[in-house]
Amino acid sequence: MKFTPALLSLLAAYATAFPISLNLFGKRAGDLTLDTQNDLVNGAPCAPVTLIWARGTTAPGNVGASESVGPYFFRAVAAAIGTNNLAVQGVTYSASILGFLQGGDGPGSTTMANLVEQAYRQCPNTKVVMSGFSQGAQIVHNAARQLSAVSTNKVAAVVLFGDPMFGAAVGTIATSKIRVFCNDGDNICAGGILILTPHTTYRENAPEAAQFVKARVGL
């Protein structure tokens, strides 16, 4: 097709009147500082890596505030492997205190398992990273037990921060694929319920966690 000046003007006017997401052109348009990330459920173009994140108790959106560990981790992974190689999907769940006390919100755990399966249906070649903080780590443990054997074997990496189930298996996912960050003095990692300073500093581990992901996904 020849793009005449008149046609270009018409296209420009149309674009102004009816904005189109950059996702239609194969470029990831997500802002990794936002507290909600929905690349998978919004049908963004398939990326080599799909990171599915479960936020901690009472955190906003479906991944937590911009300066919290989740978005810090996403940005570190994007820096390590390239932004256009990464899709991010948050787990939408209640993130209530009761859910934490019960060992991780049940519906949220199922939602995460379903998102992993959805990722492989929509993007068969993507490499899934399951990750979460605090109650979100409980969600990862619970979701991993609900995965099919095929999906379990395909999970590329698991990264947990402030894990209340520290030391427990993550379903039947191989331990070589798992990295857990639990600070000395973190009462949550010791099975307690106290939020002390060591439980609030995991964003400092984001660069190391991102390098683990990079090694696991081969990018």
Backbone hydrogen bonds, N-H to C=O, Kabsch-Sander energy under -0.5 kcal/mol:
donor,donor_aa,acceptor,acceptor_aa,energy
3,F,1,M,-0.5
4,T,2,K,-1.2
8,L,4,T,-2.7
9,S,5,P,-2.1
10,L,6,A,-2.0
11,L,7,L,-2.7
12,A,8,L,-2.3
13,A,9,S,-2.2
14,Y,10,L,-2.4
15,A,11,L,-2.5
16,T,12,A,-1.8
17,A,13,A,-2.0
18,F,14,Y,-2.7
24,L,21,S,-1.5
25,F,22,L,-1.9
26,G,23,N,-1.8
27,K,22,L,-1.4
32,L,30,G,-0.7
34,L,31,D,-1.8
39,D,88,V,-2.1
42,N,38,N,-2.1
43,G,40,L,-1.4
44,A,39,D,-2.7
49,V,85,N,-1.8
50,T,127,K,-2.2
51,L,49,V,-0.5
51,L,87,A,-3.1
52,I,50,T,-0.6
52,I,129,V,-3.0
53,W,51,L,-0.6
53,W,89,Q,-2.4
54,A,131,S,-1.9
55,R,53,W,-0.5
58,T,95,A,-2.8
59,A,56,G,-1.7
62,N,35,D,-1.6
63,V,35,D,-2.2
63,V,60,P,-0.5
64,G,35,D,-1.0
64,G,60,P,-1.6
68,S,65,A,-2.1
72,Y,68,S,-1.8
73,F,69,V,-2.7
74,F,70,G,-2.5
75,R,71,P,-2.3
76,A,72,Y,-2.0
77,V,73,F,-2.6
78,A,74,F,-2.9
79,A,75,R,-2.1
80,A,76,A,-1.7
81,I,77,V,-2.7
82,G,78,A,-2.3
85,N,82,G,-1.9
86,L,83,T,-1.7
87,A,49,V,-2.4
89,Q,51,L,-2.7
90,G,37,Q,-3.0
91,V,53,W,-2.2
91,V,62,N,-0.8
92,T,90,G,-0.7
93,Y,91,V,-0.7
100,F,96,S,-1.6
101,L,97,I,-2.4
102,Q,98,L,-1.7
103,G,100,F,-1.9
104,G,99,G,-3.0
109,S,105,D,-2.0
110,T,106,G,-2.0
111,T,107,P,-2.5
112,M,108,G,-2.2
113,A,109,S,-2.1
114,N,110,T,-2.6
115,L,111,T,-2.1
116,V,112,M,-2.1
117,E,113,A,-2.1
118,Q,114,N,-2.6
119,A,115,L,-2.5
120,Y,116,V,-1.7
121,R,117,E,-1.7
122,Q,118,Q,-3.0
123,C,119,A,-2.4
126,T,123,C,-2.1
127,K,48,P,-2.4
128,V,126,T,-0.6
129,V,50,T,-2.6
130,M,128,V,-0.5
130,M,157,A,-2.4
131,S,52,I,-2.4
132,G,159,V,-1.4
133,F,54,A,-1.8
134,S,161,F,-2.4
136,G,133,F,-2.7
137,A,134,S,-1.2
138,Q,134,S,-1.5
139,I,135,Q,-2.3
140,V,136,G,-1.9
141,H,137,A,-2.3
142,N,138,Q,-2.7
143,A,139,I,-3.1
144,A,140,V,-2.6
145,R,141,H,-1.1
146,Q,142,N,-0.5
146,Q,143,A,-1.6
147,L,143,A,-0.6
147,L,144,A,-0.8
152,T,148,S,-2.6
153,N,149,A,-2.0
154,K,150,V,-1.3
155,V,151,S,-1.6
156,A,128,V,-2.0
157,A,128,V,-1.4
158,V,177,K,-2.7
159,V,130,M,-2.2
160,L,179,R,-2.4
161,F,132,G,-2.3
162,G,181,F,-2.7
166,F,163,D,-1.4
168,A,165,M,-2.6
171,G,169,A,-0.8
173,I,170,V,-2.1
177,K,174,A,-1.9
178,I,175,T,-1.6
179,R,158,V,-2.5
181,F,160,L,-3.1
182,C,180,V,-0.6
186,D,183,N,-1.9
187,N,185,G,-1.0
190,A,186,D,-0.9
191,G,188,I,-1.7
192,G,187,N,-3.0
196,L,194,L,-1.1
199,H,196,L,-2.2
200,T,197,T,-2.4
201,T,198,P,-0.5
204,E,201,T,-1.7
205,N,202,Y,-1.8
206,A,203,R,-1.4
209,A,205,N,-2.6
210,A,206,A,-2.6
211,Q,207,P,-1.9
212,F,208,E,-1.7
213,V,209,A,-2.1
214,K,210,A,-2.7
215,A,211,Q,-2.1
216,R,212,F,-2.1
217,V,213,V,-2.5
218,G,214,K,-1.2
219,L,214,K,-1.3
